[in-house]
Each structure stands twice: as C-alpha cells, then as structure tokens.
Amino acid sequence: MANTILARHPLATLSSDSDLALVLELEDPVLMSPERLEEVLRLSAPGEVEPEVRAYLWGLYDQRRVAIYTGAPH
C-alpha cells in the first residue's frame, strides 16, 4: 500500500537529474522555512518542473504561512 501512495506523490514525477531533485536530496521541504521554500520555488520555474511538483511546494509554502499567521507551532 505504501508503494501505491508513494508512486502517486507529486515528487515521484520529479526528474532525478534536475536541480530541484538535488536540493530535495539534501533538504526536506516539509521542514523548510517559508523563505527557503520561496527560493526553492524560484529554482523550480514553470516549464522546468512538472506543475504538480510546483503545486505541492506552493501548498507547503501556504501551510507554513498559515502556521506563522495563526501562531501555531511550525
């Protein structure tokens, strides 16, 4: 079951030789600060990375911003 879930994850479509893949090898996007996520999003310019990957990263970014604005631990 885990293999099915992981195969459908947006990052599964990421090309392993892309600059973004190299960054994500070293850093966990779930633990990145909003500022770092912004940098990573600039690295993953439209057309260079699949739209699903960008949408996933924007979702993480939005989640971080909400946590900051609501005072939730992040």
N, CA, C and O atoms as a GROMACS GRO file, in nm:
protein
  296
    1MET      N    1   0.082  -0.119   0.000
    1MET     CA    2   0.000   0.000   0.000
    1MET      C    3   0.087   0.126   0.000
    1MET      O    4   0.055   0.222  -0.069
    2ALA      N    5   0.194   0.126   0.076
    2ALA     CA    6   0.282   0.243   0.081
    2ALA      C    7   0.341   0.271  -0.057
    2ALA      O    8   0.356   0.388  -0.094
    3ASN      N    9   0.374   0.169  -0.132
    3ASN     CA   10   0.429   0.190  -0.266
    3ASN      C   11   0.328   0.259  -0.356
    3ASN      O   12   0.366   0.345  -0.436
    4THR      N   13   0.203   0.224  -0.344
    4THR     CA   14   0.098   0.288  -0.424
    4THR      C   15   0.086   0.435  -0.388
    4THR      O   16   0.074   0.521  -0.476
    5ILE      N   17   0.090   0.464  -0.259
    5ILE     CA   18   0.080   0.604  -0.214
    5ILE      C   19   0.201   0.683  -0.262
    5ILE      O   20   0.185   0.793  -0.315
    6LEU      N   21   0.319   0.629  -0.244
    6LEU     CA   22   0.440   0.700  -0.284
    6LEU      C   23   0.447   0.720  -0.435
    6LEU      O   24   0.497   0.823  -0.481
    7ALA      N   25   0.398   0.625  -0.511
    7ALA     CA   26   0.401   0.638  -0.657
    7ALA      C   27   0.310   0.751  -0.704
    7ALA      O   28   0.331   0.807  -0.812
    8ARG      N   29   0.209   0.786  -0.625
    8ARG     CA   30   0.115   0.893  -0.663
    8ARG      C   31   0.156   1.029  -0.608
    8ARG      O   32   0.093   1.130  -0.641
    9HIS      N   33   0.257   1.033  -0.526
    9HIS     CA   34   0.302   1.159  -0.466
    9HIS      C   35   0.357   1.249  -0.576
    9HIS      O   36   0.424   1.200  -0.667
   10PRO      N   37   0.330   1.380  -0.570
   10PRO     CA   38   0.378   1.471  -0.675
   10PRO      C   39   0.529   1.467  -0.697
   10PRO      O   40   0.574   1.481  -0.811
   11LEU      N   41   0.606   1.447  -0.592
   11LEU     CA   42   0.751   1.445  -0.609
   11LEU      C   43   0.800   1.320  -0.682
   11LEU      O   44   0.916   1.315  -0.726
   12ALA      N   45   0.714   1.219  -0.696
   12ALA     CA   46   0.752   1.099  -0.770
   12ALA      C   47   0.771   1.129  -0.919
   12ALA      O   48   0.838   1.053  -0.989
   13THR      N   49   0.713   1.239  -0.967
   13THR     CA   50   0.726   1.275  -1.109
   13THR      C   51   0.850   1.358  -1.138
   13THR      O   52   0.880   1.387  -1.253
   14LEU      N   53   0.922   1.397  -1.033
   14LEU     CA   54   1.037   1.484  -1.047
   14LEU      C   55   1.154   1.409  -1.111
   14LEU      O   56   1.189   1.299  -1.069
   15SER      N   57   1.212   1.468  -1.213
   15SER     CA   58   1.328   1.409  -1.279
   15SER      C   59   1.445   1.406  -1.182
   15SER      O   60   1.476   1.506  -1.118
   16SER      N   61   1.510   1.292  -1.170
   16SER     CA   62   1.617   1.276  -1.072
   16SER      C   63   1.742   1.357  -1.104
   16SER      O   64   1.828   1.374  -1.018
   17ASP      N   65   1.755   1.407  -1.227
   17ASP     CA   66   1.873   1.486  -1.262
   17ASP      C   67   1.846   1.637  -1.265
   17ASP      O   68   1.929   1.714  -1.314
   18SER      N   69   1.731   1.678  -1.213
   18SER     CA   70   1.700   1.821  -1.210
   18SER      C   71   1.768   1.887  -1.090
   18SER      O   72   1.803   1.821  -0.993
   19ASP      N   73   1.784   2.018  -1.100
   19ASP     CA   74   1.841   2.094  -0.988
   19ASP      C   75   1.755   2.081  -0.863
   19ASP      O   76   1.806   2.070  -0.752
   20LEU      N   77   1.624   2.082  -0.883
   20LEU     CA   78   1.533   2.071  -0.770
   20LEU      C   79   1.548   1.936  -0.700
   20LEU      O   80   1.544   1.929  -0.577
   21ALA      N   81   1.565   1.830  -0.776
   21ALA     CA   82   1.584   1.697  -0.716
   21ALA      C   83   1.709   1.694  -0.630
   21ALA      O   84   1.710   1.631  -0.524
   22LEU      N   85   1.813   1.762  -0.674
   22LEU     CA   86   1.936   1.766  -0.595
   22LEU      C   87   1.914   1.840  -0.464
   22LEU      O   88   1.965   1.798  -0.360
   23VAL      N   89   1.840   1.949  -0.468
   23VAL     CA   90   1.810   2.024  -0.346
   23VAL      C   91   1.730   1.936  -0.250
   23VAL      O   92   1.758   1.932  -0.130
   24LEU      N   93   1.630   1.867  -0.304
   24LEU     CA   94   1.543   1.787  -0.218
   24LEU      C   95   1.612   1.660  -0.168
   24LEU      O   96   1.562   1.596  -0.075
   25GLU      N   97   1.723   1.623  -0.227
   25GLU     CA   98   1.804   1.513  -0.174
   25GLU      C   99   1.867   1.553  -0.041
   25GLU      O  100   1.886   1.469   0.047
   26LEU      N  101   1.898   1.681  -0.028
   26LEU     CA  102   1.970   1.730   0.090
   26LEU      C  103   1.880   1.795   0.193
   26LEU      O  104   1.914   1.800   0.311
   27GLU      N  105   1.765   1.846   0.150
   27GLU     CA  106   1.676   1.920   0.240
   27GLU      C  107   1.534   1.866   0.230
   27GLU      O  108   1.486   1.832   0.123
   28ASP      N  109   1.470   1.859   0.344
   28ASP     CA  110   1.331   1.814   0.349
   28ASP      C  111   1.240   1.936   0.331
   28ASP      O  112   1.244   2.028   0.412
   29PRO      N  113   1.158   1.938   0.227
   29PRO     CA  114   1.074   2.056   0.204
   29PRO      C  115   0.971   2.079   0.315
   29PRO      O  116   0.927   2.192   0.335
   30VAL      N  117   0.934   1.975   0.386
   30VAL     CA  118   0.837   1.989   0.495
   30VAL      C  119   0.897   2.069   0.611
   30VAL      O  120   0.824   2.132   0.688
   31LEU      N  121   1.030   2.067   0.622
   31LEU     CA  122   1.097   2.136   0.732
   31LEU      C  123   1.154   2.272   0.692
   31LEU      O  124   1.211   2.341   0.776
   32MET      N  125   1.140   2.310   0.567
   32MET     CA  126   1.196   2.437   0.519
   32MET      C  127   1.118   2.556   0.573
   32MET      O  128   0.997   2.549   0.596
   33SER      N  129   1.189   2.665   0.592
   33SER     CA  130   1.124   2.791   0.629
   33SER      C  131   1.051   2.846   0.506
   33SER      O  132   1.080   2.806   0.393
   34PRO      N  133   0.957   2.938   0.528
   34PRO     CA  134   0.890   2.998   0.412
   34PRO      C  135   0.989   3.066   0.316
   34PRO      O  136   0.972   3.060   0.194
   35GLU      N  137   1.092   3.129   0.372
   35GLU     CA  138   1.191   3.195   0.287
   35GLU      C  139   1.265   3.095   0.200
   35GLU      O  140   1.290   3.120   0.082
   36ARG      N  141   1.301   2.981   0.258
   36ARG     CA  142   1.372   2.877   0.181
   36ARG      C  143   1.279   2.817   0.076
   36ARG      O  144   1.322   2.789  -0.036
   37LEU      N  145   1.152   2.797   0.112
   37LEU     CA  146   1.057   2.745   0.014
   37LEU      C  147   1.042   2.841  -0.104
   37LEU      O  148   1.029   2.798  -0.218
   38GLU      N  149   1.045   2.972  -0.076
   38GLU     CA  150   1.039   3.070  -0.185
   38GLU      C  151   1.159   3.054  -0.278
   38GLU      O  152   1.145   3.058  -0.400
   39GLU      N  153   1.277   3.035  -0.221
   39GLU     CA  154   1.397   3.013  -0.303
   39GLU      C  155   1.383   2.888  -0.388
   39GLU      O  156   1.416   2.888  -0.506
   40VAL      N  157   1.333   2.782  -0.327
   40VAL     CA  158   1.316   2.656  -0.399
   40VAL      C  159   1.213   2.672  -0.510
   40VAL      O  160   1.229   2.617  -0.618
   41LEU      N  161   1.106   2.748  -0.484
   41LEU     CA  162   1.006   2.772  -0.588
   41LEU      C  163   1.065   2.851  -0.705
   41LEU      O  164   1.029   2.827  -0.820
   42ARG      N  165   1.154   2.944  -0.675
   42ARG     CA  166   1.221   3.016  -0.785
   42ARG      C  167   1.308   2.921  -0.866
   42ARG      O  168   1.319   2.934  -0.988
   43LEU      N  169   1.370   2.826  -0.799
   43LEU     CA  170   1.453   2.726  -0.866
   43LEU      C  171   1.368   2.636  -0.957
   43LEU      O  172   1.414   2.590  -1.061
   44SER      N  173   1.244   2.612  -0.915
   44SER     CA  174   1.155   2.524  -0.991
   44SER      C  175   1.062   2.605  -1.081
   44SER      O  176   0.940   2.597  -1.069
   45ALA      N  177   1.121   2.682  -1.169
   45ALA     CA  178   1.045   2.770  -1.257
   45ALA      C  179   0.946   2.692  -1.343
   45ALA      O  180   0.972   2.577  -1.380
   46PRO      N  181   0.832   2.754  -1.376
   46PRO     CA  182   0.735   2.688  -1.464
   46PRO      C  183   0.801   2.645  -1.594
   46PRO      O  184   0.880   2.719  -1.653
   47GLY      N  185   0.768   2.527  -1.638
   47GLY     CA  186   0.827   2.473  -1.760
   47GLY      C  187   0.948   2.386  -1.732
   47GLY      O  188   0.981   2.298  -1.812
   48GLU      N  189   1.016   2.409  -1.620
   48GLU     CA  190   1.132   2.327  -1.585
   48GLU      C  191   1.092   2.210  -1.497
   48GLU      O  192   1.159   2.106  -1.495
   49VAL      N  193   0.983   2.227  -1.424
   49VAL     CA  194   0.935   2.127  -1.330
   49VAL      C  195   0.786   2.105  -1.354
   49VAL      O  196   0.714   2.199  -1.390
   50GLU      N  197   0.740   1.983  -1.334
   50GLU     CA  198   0.600   1.949  -1.355
   50GLU      C  199   0.509   2.038  -1.268
   50GLU      O  200   0.546   2.073  -1.156
   51PRO      N  201   0.393   2.074  -1.320
   51PRO     CA  202   0.301   2.159  -1.243
   51PRO      C  203   0.260   2.098  -1.109
   51PRO      O  204   0.238   2.171  -1.012
   52GLU      N  205   0.250   1.966  -1.102
   52GLU     CA  206   0.212   1.900  -0.977
   52GLU      C  207   0.317   1.923  -0.868
   52GLU      O  208   0.283   1.939  -0.751
   53VAL      N  209   0.444   1.924  -0.907
   53VAL     CA  210   0.552   1.946  -0.812
   53VAL      C  211   0.546   2.089  -0.760
   53VAL      O  212   0.558   2.113  -0.640
   54ARG      N  213   0.528   2.184  -0.850
   54ARG     CA  214   0.516   2.325  -0.808
   54ARG      C  215   0.395   2.344  -0.718
   54ARG      O  216   0.404   2.416  -0.618
   55ALA      N  217   0.284   2.281  -0.751
   55ALA     CA  218   0.163   2.293  -0.668
   55ALA      C  219   0.188   2.236  -0.529
   55ALA      O  220   0.143   2.293  -0.430
   56TYR      N  221   0.258   2.124  -0.520
   56TYR     CA  222   0.290   2.064  -0.391
   56TYR      C  223   0.376   2.161  -0.308
   56TYR      O  224   0.350   2.181  -0.190
   57LEU      N  225   0.478   2.219  -0.370
   57LEU     CA  226   0.566   2.312  -0.299
   57LEU      C  227   0.490   2.438  -0.257
   57LEU      O  228   0.512   2.488  -0.147
   58TRP      N  229   0.402   2.489  -0.344
   58TRP     CA  230   0.321   2.605  -0.306
   58TRP      C  231   0.229   2.570  -0.189
   58TRP      O  232   0.206   2.653  -0.101
   59GLY      N  233   0.178   2.448  -0.187
   59GLY     CA  234   0.094   2.404  -0.075
   59GLY      C  235   0.172   2.404   0.056
   59GLY      O  236   0.120   2.446   0.159
   60LEU      N  237   0.296   2.356   0.052
   60LEU     CA  238   0.380   2.360   0.171
   60LEU      C  239   0.408   2.503   0.214
   60LEU      O  240   0.405   2.535   0.333
   61TYR      N  241   0.433   2.588   0.116
   61TYR     CA  242   0.457   2.730   0.145
   61TYR      C  243   0.335   2.791   0.214
   61TYR      O  244   0.348   2.859   0.316
   62ASP      N  245   0.218   2.769   0.158
   62ASP     CA  246   0.094   2.822   0.216
   62ASP      C  247   0.072   2.769   0.357
   62ASP      O  248   0.030   2.843   0.446
   63GLN      N  249   0.100   2.642   0.377
   63GLN     CA  250   0.085   2.581   0.509
   63GLN      C  251   0.176   2.650   0.611
   63GLN      O  252   0.135   2.676   0.723
   64ARG      N  253   0.299   2.678   0.571
   64ARG     CA  254   0.394   2.748   0.659
   64ARG      C  255   0.343   2.888   0.694
   64ARG      O  256   0.348   2.929   0.810
   65ARG      N  257   0.295   2.959   0.594
   65ARG     CA  258   0.246   3.096   0.618
   65ARG      C  259   0.126   3.095   0.713
   65ARG      O  260   0.118   3.180   0.802
   66VAL      N  261   0.036   3.002   0.696
   66VAL     CA  262  -0.079   2.992   0.785
   66VAL      C  263  -0.033   2.964   0.928
   66VAL      O  264  -0.085   3.022   1.023
   67ALA      N  265   0.063   2.875   0.943
   67ALA     CA  266   0.116   2.844   1.076
   67ALA      C  267   0.174   2.968   1.142
   67ALA      O  268   0.156   2.991   1.262
   68ILE      N  269   0.244   3.048   1.064
   68ILE     CA  270   0.304   3.171   1.118
   68ILE      C  271   0.195   3.270   1.158
   68ILE      O  272   0.199   3.327   1.267
   69TYR      N  273   0.098   3.291   1.069
   69TYR     CA  274  -0.007   3.389   1.096
   69TYR      C  275  -0.098   3.351   1.212
   69TYR      O  276  -0.149   3.438   1.283
   70THR      N  277  -0.118   3.222   1.232
   70THR     CA  278  -0.207   3.178   1.340
   70THR      C  279  -0.132   3.156   1.471
   70THR      O  280  -0.194   3.134   1.575
   71GLY      N  281  -0.002   3.162   1.465
   71GLY     CA  282   0.077   3.141   1.586
   71GLY      C  283   0.094   2.994   1.621
   71GLY      O  284   0.140   2.961   1.730
   72ALA      N  285   0.058   2.906   1.529
   72ALA     CA  286   0.074   2.762   1.552
   72ALA      C  287   0.222   2.725   1.548
   72ALA      O  288   0.300   2.789   1.477
   73PRO      N  289   0.259   2.625   1.623
   73PRO     CA  290   0.400   2.581   1.615
   73PRO      C  291   0.430   2.530   1.475
   73PRO      O  292   0.348   2.461   1.415
   74HIS      N  293   0.547   2.562   1.424
   74HIS     CA  294   0.585   2.520   1.288
   74HIS      C  295   0.723   2.467   1.287
   74HIS      O  296   0.772   2.426   1.181
   0.00000   0.00000   0.00000
